[in-house]
Amino acid sequence: MDKLSLTHSYLKPPTFTRQERVLTKYQISDETRQWLKEPTFNNWLWEDNELAELVCQMYVDLELTKIFDIPHKTLKSFVNVCKSSYNVTPFHNFKHAFMVTQMCYTIIHFTGLVDKMTPLEKLSMLTACLGHDLNHPGYNNAYQINADTELALIYNDQAVLENHHASMLFCILSHDQSNITANLDGQQKRQFRKLVLKCILATDMSKHGEIVNGFKKIAPEFKYEDEAHRHELFSMLIKCSDISTEGIIPPHVAERWVDLLLEEFFSQSDREKHEGLPTMPFMDREKVTKPSAQIGFIQFVMIPLYETLGMVLQMGPLIEPIRNALQYYKDLQQAAKDAQAK
């Protein structure tokens, strides 16, 4: 099948018995390895320890363990420490980290970018995705700043959570048993750190417009041989991966993610009201519905972001399901209005 013509209706997800899924922790089938490269992957079929094994498989299939001499024991320890460093929150948890990593893995294969990236860039991107929300407390930067939290004080109100996530990641890498960069030389380590930090900090939505507009300026004359251009591309890539559960994945997978995101938003808004802090309308359970929240986000954030990356990468088949998701929520909203009118 031509991967560029793939849509949700064309691919039937693999089916597994419980026993077979347990075995995939140690013997991951070729079918599963291929599914990891598709936007239809369903994370809800897997437990967290199994998802951790699938993350390890991505590193292996990109030959990163061989190229950078990463012992499998060290890789597994690194992934498991990352997993345990995610909090039990409705949305920003290890499953989200997995989905971001898996979608990045999908996009680089789907668009052919994987053939243009250096091994160090692949290592940096996968690692940045896995660690981009480490120790997320379930309350965003606005809350951290308005509530004068310890994190806000540490990071001087600047990209509070993103700086914290990055710091957590490099703390994990500082321990021998989980240091997958141990065998990189000095220059490689500096390049790795530079790109990982850039990508994690790019997930700060307060910088969204700046990053997207900056990429629009270089896209018409984009050069893969220009490292600065590639790094801007990777910033866009992690941003697209970070919000992918809002629309690119199949509805039966995405709906649960949307519910969990709204649950986390509403929890923060409730707490802000209780503490007398400023609230945001899109997080207020009394002011937003699922359709209204999704229509605005998909139409004004997600589609423009993916279209902008599409100025350089062939993103068309990945944008189609997002447009379908937009129409789905518009139909839901209209149905609700029709019901009220009766």
C-alpha positions, -999 to +999 in steps of 0.1 A: +000+000+000+012+035-008+018+051+026+009+085+012-026+074+004-033+059+038-064+070+056-081+056+087-106+036+068-079+017+048-060+001+076-074-025+100-055-024+133-039-057+143-059-077+168-043-094+197-053-118+225-042-108+260-015-135+260-001-122+227+000-086+239+019-097+270+044-116+248+050-084+228+070-071+257+097-095+247+088-106+212+074-077+193+058-088+160+066-073+126+029-064+124+032-043+156+065-027+145+048-016+113+017-003+132+040+019+153+047+038+120+010+045+114-012+073+127-039+047+135-020+032+164-043+026+194-025+031+227-055+020+247-048-017+238-016-016+258-006-012+294+022+013+303+049-014+308+041-027+273+042+008+258+076+012+274+088-019+255+074-004+223+094+028+229+125+007+232+116-010+199+115+024+182+151+031+193+162-004+181+144-002+147+161+032+141+194+014+148+202+039+175+213+012+200+238-001+175+251+033+162+255+048+197+264+016+215+235+017+239+231-015+259+196-027+259+196-028+297+205+009+298+178+018+272+152-002+291+162+015+324+161+049+308+126+044+294+113+029+326+127+057+348+110+082+324+078+062+327+079+063+365+087+100+365+054+108+349+026+117+374-008+100+375-027+129+358-057+126+335-038+137+304-001+147+308+010+112+318+033+085+304+006+074+278+007+110+264+045+109+263+043+076+244+017+090+219+039+120+212+069+098+207+050+074+185+035+102+164+069+117+158+081+082+148+051+080+124+056+114+108+093+109+101+085+076+084+053+088+067+069+118+051+103+102+044+121+126+068+136+096+085+159+092+054+172+128+057+179+129+094+212+121+110+213+093+136+220+119+163+189+139+152+168+107+155+182+100+189+175+136+200+140+138+187+128+105+201+143+113+235+129+149+235+094+135+227+096+109+255+108+134+281+089+165+270+063+164+298+083+147+326+068+152+361+040+173+347+018+183+377-015+186+357-016+224+361-002+246+333+022+274+333-004+301+339-014+283+371+022+279+382+029+316+378-004+329+392-001+306+422+035+315+428+045+278+429+080+266+437+085+257+400+076+293+390+101+307+415+128+283+403+123+292+366+114+329+370+080+325+354+097+316+320+085+284+303+081+271+338+070+235+330+090+231+298+122+240+317+113+216+344+106+188+320+140+193+303+158+195+336+141+162+348+152+145+315+188+155+318+188+145+355+177+110+344+205+110+318+230+119+344+228+085+361+250+058+347+223+031+347+199+052+326+224+073+305+217+064+269+242+091+258+271+076+277+290+066+245+285+099+226+316+120+223+318+155+237+306+172+205+277+148+200+266+153+236+265+191+231+246+188+198+222+163+215+215+186+244+211+217+222+184+200+200+166+183+229+163+215+248+152+234+217+125+209+210+111+206+245+110+244+249+092+246+216+062+228+232+055+260+253+023+272+237+030+308+246+057+306+219+034+290+194+029+320+171+065+329+171+077+294+162+051+290+134+057+324+119+094+318+120+091+286+101+068+302+075+096+326+067+122+299+060+100+273+044+100+287+009+138+284+008+142+255+032+175+237+029+181+203+046+218+210+046+212+240+068+213+229+104+194+259+117+166+251+092+165+215+103+163+225+139+133+247+132+117+218+113+122+196+144+106+222+166+076+221+143+077+183+143+075+179+181+047+205+182+027+186+157+033+154+176+024+170+209-011+179+198-018+149+176-043+132+199-066+162+192-075+151+157-050+131+136-056+097+153-088+077+147-119+089+165-123+058+187-088+066+200-090+104+201-123+108+219-110+094+251-079+117+249-102+147+244-122+137+274-091+134+296-077+167+284-110+185+293-110+167+327-075+181+334-085+215+322-117+216+343-098+204+374-073+233+371-101+258+365-120+245+396-089+249+417-082+284+403-117+294+413-113+279+447-080+298+452-092+330+438-068+329+408-075+340+372-092+314+350-092+308+313-126+304+295-114+274+274-107+255+307-140+265+325-165+237+326-193+263+327-182+280+296-170+253+272-183+222+256-163+194+239-174+205+204-167+242+210-133+235+225-123+212+197-136+233+168-116+263+180-084+244+186-085+223+155-095+251+132-072+278+145-042+259+160-039+224+147-047+227+110-026+258+105+003+241+123+002+210+102-003+230+070+028+251+079+049+220+084+034+208+051+052+236+033+083+214+036+070+179+044+043+160+025+017+162+052-015+161+031-026+125+041-020+134+077-041+166+075-071+149+060-082+131+092-078+164+111-102+180+087-126+151+093-123+156+130-132+193+126-163+184+107-172+157+132-172+183+160-190+208+139-217+182+133-219+175+171-223+212+178-250+216+152-269+186+165-268+201+200-282+234+187-309+215+168-319+196+199-321+228+220-343+244+193-369+217+195 
